[in-house]
């Protein structure tokens, strides 16, 4: 039995501690400067594979340790395949693997994209990574004279070689964010046009992902093992990700096994909203494998690890843990209302168990997203 997790690590940045010293320099002034930085005369990264805490700045190291703990839930073992969003570069996930997961994963993959914040999607795996394909340079024609990239954070395709000889193809995604910050003095017309444009870009991305898998597995959809995973930055009912959620080839595994009010994976702290925007959408053959595992062991239903989530609610007494959060099924700026039968503004309990470090300081959270794991 194998496991697969998707996790938005929330601004997981890695920084070198640079010095002015040349690699291997023995000059007195260079050695003194290197000593001040905690080094031994070499620029970090020259000795590849030896990542010491004195060589790198891992932003929010406490949060990363908690994330490592959360990724081991619920059975104390990290997943066999771990798909990341919002990591800076491949060194970040390699350092995370070495410092916080005891080199659990022998295989890693990340291709730098074009995101303005330098956040990318990546992969750690216990199983060999075979054929890969990136879509960072795929474009569409805006008009006859202008082209734009479809993805800034890639739709990263990776084949995983399973122990039984089968291949699992992953399409790792982080779709366009819903966040559009209003500029000072911006008119309603201009602002809402930018909001609409962001939605349309997410829709275009969702359509392209569907096109990739449709073409890739033409005539093989019933037998092929594949999954679209990641942060879609939108809810299952949104028209802007409908091509994925309504695809005849894909099944939302979380929705299959968890009730509608217990599928949420993300906490929007400023609004005290929760929603499901992280997904594992599986092919027919993969869904059947998952179903067999769940049938044999009901504890292997999809797991959403929420103990690392932050909280923040201000009142006269300071910061407190909110009693409830609002479960959002569909954002109001996307459609006039939710489909019939869906409760809007439903409240869910938000005082669930958390790690002690999070209770002591809400900033020591793993992310505003929850790791989501399935077994197959």
C-alpha positions in Angstrom: 0.0 0.0 0.0 1.3 3.4 -1.0 0.4 6.9 -0.1 0.2 10.3 -1.8 0.0 13.7 -0.3 -0.5 17.2 -1.6 0.6 20.2 0.5 0.8 24.0 0.0 3.8 24.8 2.2 2.9 28.6 2.3 5.8 30.7 1.2 8.5 28.1 1.8 11.6 30.2 1.1 15.3 29.2 1.4 18.1 31.6 1.4 21.9 31.2 1.3 24.2 32.9 3.7 26.6 34.4 1.3 30.1 35.7 2.1 32.6 37.6 -0.1 35.0 34.7 0.3 36.0 32.6 -2.8 35.4 28.8 -2.4 38.4 27.4 -0.6 40.1 30.7 0.0 42.7 30.5 2.8 43.3 34.2 3.1 43.1 35.4 6.7 40.4 38.1 6.0 38.3 35.5 4.1 38.5 33.0 6.9 37.6 35.6 9.4 34.5 36.6 7.4 33.5 33.0 6.8 33.8 32.3 10.5 31.5 35.2 11.3 28.8 33.7 9.0 29.3 30.2 10.6 31.0 28.8 7.5 34.5 27.4 6.8 35.5 29.4 3.8 33.1 27.9 1.2 30.0 29.5 -0.3 26.9 27.5 0.7 25.9 25.0 -2.0 29.4 24.3 -3.2 29.5 21.1 -1.1 26.3 19.8 -2.7 24.2 17.6 -0.5 25.6 18.8 2.8 23.0 21.2 4.2 23.8 22.4 7.7 21.6 24.8 9.6 24.5 27.2 9.7 24.7 27.2 5.9 21.1 28.1 5.0 18.4 30.3 6.3 15.2 28.3 6.2 12.5 30.8 6.8 10.3 30.0 9.8 12.3 26.9 10.9 9.8 26.2 13.7 7.0 26.1 11.1 8.9 23.7 8.9 9.5 21.3 11.8 5.8 21.4 12.6 5.1 20.8 8.9 7.3 17.7 8.9 5.4 16.4 12.0 2.1 17.0 10.3 3.2 15.3 7.1 3.8 12.1 9.1 0.2 12.0 10.3 -1.8 9.9 10.9 0.6 7.0 11.3 3.9 8.5 12.0 5.4 7.9 8.6 5.7 10.5 5.7 3.8 9.7 2.5 5.6 7.8 -0.2 4.9 10.6 -2.7 4.8 14.2 -1.5 3.6 17.0 -3.9 4.4 20.6 -2.9 3.2 24.0 -3.8 4.7 27.4 -2.8 8.3 26.3 -2.5 11.1 28.5 -3.7 13.4 26.0 -5.4 14.5 22.4 -5.5 17.1 23.1 -2.8 14.2 24.1 -0.4 12.6 20.7 -0.6 15.9 18.9 -0.5 16.9 20.8 2.6 13.5 20.1 4.1 14.0 16.4 3.4 17.4 16.3 5.0 17.0 18.5 8.0 13.4 17.7 8.9 12.6 14.3 7.4 15.9 12.5 8.0 16.5 12.0 4.2 13.4 10.0 3.9 13.1 10.7 0.2 15.8 9.7 -2.3 14.1 11.4 -5.3 13.2 15.1 -5.8 11.9 17.2 -8.6 11.2 20.9 -9.2 11.5 23.2 -12.3 11.6 26.9 -11.8 8.7 28.8 -13.3 7.8 32.4 -13.8 5.9 33.3 -10.7 6.6 36.8 -9.5 7.1 35.6 -5.9 9.4 32.7 -7.0 7.1 30.0 -5.7 6.9 26.7 -7.6 5.5 23.2 -7.4 7.7 20.3 -6.6 7.9 16.7 -5.7 9.6 14.4 -3.2 9.3 10.6 -3.7 10.4 7.3 -2.2 9.8 5.8 -5.6 11.8 6.5 -8.8 10.7 9.4 -10.9 10.6 8.5 -14.6 9.6 10.7 -17.5 8.8 14.3 -16.7 7.3 17.2 -18.7 7.0 20.8 -17.9 4.5 23.3 -19.2 6.1 26.6 -18.0 6.6 27.8 -21.5 3.2 26.9 -22.9 1.5 30.0 -24.2 -1.8 31.1 -25.6 -2.5 33.9 -28.2 -4.1 37.0 -26.6 -4.3 38.5 -30.1 -2.3 38.4 -33.3 0.6 40.3 -31.8 0.6 39.1 -28.2 1.1 35.8 -26.4 1.0 35.0 -22.7 2.1 32.1 -20.6 -0.7 29.8 -19.4 1.1 28.9 -16.2 3.4 30.9 -13.9 3.8 28.0 -11.5 3.7 25.1 -14.0 1.6 22.1 -14.5 4.4 19.6 -13.7 3.9 16.1 -15.1 5.9 13.4 -13.5 5.8 9.6 -13.9 6.3 7.6 -10.7 7.5 4.0 -11.1 5.4 1.9 -8.7 6.8 -1.3 -7.2 4.4 -3.5 -9.3 5.8 -2.1 -12.5 2.9 0.3 -13.2 3.3 4.0 -13.8 1.5 6.7 -11.9 1.4 10.0 -13.7 1.0 13.1 -11.6 -0.1 16.6 -12.8 1.0 18.9 -10.0 -0.6 22.3 -10.0 -1.0 25.6 -8.3 -3.6 27.5 -10.2 -4.1 31.3 -10.4 -4.8 32.9 -7.0 -8.2 34.5 -6.3 -6.4 37.3 -4.4 -6.6 40.6 -6.3 -5.4 43.5 -4.2 -7.3 46.7 -4.9 -5.0 49.6 -5.8 -5.4 53.0 -4.2 -7.9 55.1 -6.1 -8.8 52.2 -8.5 -12.3 52.4 -9.9 -14.8 49.6 -9.4 -14.9 48.9 -13.1 -11.1 48.5 -13.3 -10.8 46.5 -10.2 -13.6 44.0 -11.0 -12.2 43.7 -14.5 -8.9 42.5 -12.9 -10.9 40.1 -10.7 -12.6 38.7 -13.7 -9.3 38.4 -15.6 -7.8 36.4 -12.7 -10.8 34.0 -12.8 -10.5 33.6 -16.5 -6.9 32.7 -16.2 -7.7 30.0 -13.7 -10.3 28.7 -16.0 -7.8 28.6 -18.9 -5.4 26.7 -16.7 -8.0 24.2 -15.7 -9.0 23.6 -19.3 -5.4 23.1 -20.4 -4.7 20.6 -17.6 -7.7 18.7 -18.9 -6.4 18.9 -22.4 -3.1 17.5 -21.4 -4.5 14.4 -19.7 -7.1 13.8 -22.4 -4.5 13.8 -25.1 -1.9 11.9 -23.0 -4.3 9.0 -22.2 -6.5 8.9 -25.2 -8.0 5.4 -25.4 -6.4 4.5 -22.0 -8.5 6.4 -19.5 -10.0 3.3 -17.9 -6.6 1.6 -17.4 -4.2 4.5 -16.8 -3.1 5.5 -13.3 -2.9 9.3 -13.1 -4.0 12.2 -10.8 -4.3 15.9 -10.9 -3.2 17.2 -7.5 -2.5 20.6 -5.8 -3.9 23.9 -4.8 -6.6 25.0 -7.3 -7.2 28.3 -5.4 -10.9 27.7 -5.8 -13.8 25.6 -4.5 -15.3 22.5 -6.1 -18.5 24.4 -7.1 -16.6 27.3 -8.8 -17.2 27.6 -12.6 -13.6 28.6 -12.9 -12.3 25.2 -12.1 -15.3 23.3 -13.5 -13.3 21.6 -16.3 -11.4 19.7 -13.7 -14.1 19.0 -11.2 -16.6 18.0 -13.8 -14.2 16.0 -16.0 -15.6 12.5 -16.8 -12.1 11.1 -16.3 -11.4 12.5 -12.8 -12.8 11.8 -9.3 -12.5 14.0 -6.3 -11.2 11.5 -3.8 -11.8 13.7 -0.7 -15.4 14.3 -1.8 -16.0 10.6 -2.4 -15.2 9.6 1.2 -15.8 12.7 3.4 -19.1 14.6 4.1 -19.4 18.1 2.5 -18.8 19.9 5.8 -15.6 18.0 6.5 -13.7 18.4 3.2 -12.2 21.9 3.9 -8.4 22.2 3.5 -7.7 25.9 3.7 -8.2 28.7 6.3 -8.5 32.3 5.2 -7.5 33.9 8.5 -8.5 37.5 7.8 -12.0 36.5 7.0 -12.3 33.4 9.2 -13.3 31.4 6.2 -12.5 27.7 5.5 -13.0 25.9 2.2 -11.7 23.0 0.1 -9.3 24.3 -2.5 -6.7 21.5 -2.3 -7.5 18.5 -4.4 -6.5 15.0 -5.4 -8.4 14.1 -8.5 -7.8 10.5 -9.6 -8.3 8.6 -12.8 -10.8 5.7 -12.9 -8.0 3.1 -12.3 -6.4 5.0 -9.5 -9.8 5.6 -7.9 -10.5 1.8 -8.0 -7.2 1.2 -6.2 -8.0 3.7 -3.5 -11.5 2.1 -3.1 -10.0 -1.3 -2.5 -7.7 0.1 0.2 -10.6 1.9 1.9 -12.8 -1.2 1.7 -10.1 -3.2 3.4 -9.3 -0.6 6.1 -11.7 2.2 6.7 -9.0 4.2 8.6 -7.4 4.8 5.2 -10.1 7.2 4.0 -8.5 10.5 2.8 -6.8 12.3 5.7 -6.8 16.1 6.1 -4.3 17.1 8.8 -5.6 20.3 10.5 -3.6 20.3 13.7 -1.0 22.6 12.2 -3.5 25.3 11.2 -3.2 28.8 12.6 -6.0 30.9 14.0 -6.4 34.6 14.7 -9.4 36.5 16.1 -8.9 39.8 17.8 -10.9 41.1 20.6 -10.3 43.3 23.7 -8.5 40.4 25.4 -6.2 40.0 22.5 -5.8 37.0 20.1 -8.1 34.1 20.8 -9.1 30.8 19.1 -12.3 31.4 17.2 -15.1 29.0 18.2 -16.4 28.7 14.6 -15.3 29.4 11.0 -17.5 30.0 8.0 -17.5 27.2 5.5 -17.5 28.7 2.0 -18.7 26.5 -0.8 -18.7 29.2 -3.5 -17.2 32.7 -3.5 -19.9 35.4 -4.1 -17.8 37.2 -6.7 -17.8 34.2 -8.9 -21.4 33.3 -9.3 -24.8 34.7 -8.2 -25.3 31.8 -5.7 -24.5 28.3 -4.8 -26.4 25.4 -6.5 -29.5 24.3 -4.7 -29.0 21.9 -1.8 -25.8 23.6 -0.7 -25.8 25.5 2.6 -24.1 28.9 2.2 -22.3 30.4 5.2 -22.4 27.2 7.1 -20.5 27.3 10.4 -18.0 24.6 11.3 -16.2 24.0 14.6 -12.8 25.6 14.6 -11.6 24.6 18.1 -10.3 21.3 16.9 -7.1 19.9 18.4 -3.9 21.7 17.5 -0.2 21.2 18.1 0.9 22.8 21.4 3.3 25.1 19.6 0.4 26.5 17.5 -1.6 27.1 20.7 1.2 29.0 22.3 1.8 31.2 19.2 -0.5 31.2 16.3 2.3 32.3 14.0 4.0 28.9 14.5 1.6 27.2 12.1 2.6 24.9 9.3 0.6 26.8 6.6 -2.8 28.2 5.9 -3.4 24.9 4.0 -3.7 21.4 5.3 -1.8 18.4 4.0 -4.2 16.0 2.2 -3.3 12.3 2.0 -4.7 9.3 0.2 -3.7 5.6 0.1 -3.7 3.4 -2.9 
